[in-house]
Amino acid sequence: MKSLKIIFTLALINLACITNMQAQAQGTSELSLGYGSNSIYKIYKFYDVSISTALSSISYSEIESSGVVSLSYKYVVNNRFMLGGSVSYENLKINKIEYFGLLDFEQTSGQNFSNFSIAIEADYRYISNPKFQMYSGLGIAYFTSEAFESNTSYQLTGLGFRVGKKVAAFAELGFGYKGSFALGASWQF
């Protein structure tokens, strides 16, 4: 057990020492393809509940999502900052269910809605070395959909990881148009 503590401590010291290494030089570009789940659109529509004024019926929406597919391009401004944009697509199927009594209900057949988003994004790299990067990001998007009235959205990536050099895998935890959890691949050139 003591040897594990020593190895862990040495690994942390090593990680702290290599954070000054530059993962990408200014002018580097990155292209990424990702898949996310639980987008803000799905979560927003999930809570679409209504109760009639006479309390004779309750209706709510049941949501099925295809997941969010996104394609992003980012440009390295300096070793820590990246700016760019992305396009994303998600298909939502919304089934409305209305309850008239304890066991009496009616389900409306599902409607399909396509969400397309075009966004500008920025990332900040906390750790930026050639094989491992840890970052957070922020994006604002314009989207089109028949299911929503608003046409602006956002993405807050609380924590993202990129592992690999030129070709790499990434994982992101966040909230917004790309979903709360996203996985994908990226290529720096």
Secondary structure by P-SEA (a helix, b strand, c coil): caaaaaaaaaaaaaaaaacccccccccbbbbbcccccccaaaaaacccccccccccbbbbbbbbbccbbbbbbbbbcccccccccccbbbbbbbbbbbbccccccccccbbbbbbbbbbcbbbbbccccccbbbbcccccccccccccccccccccccbbbbcccccccbbbbbbcccccccccccccc
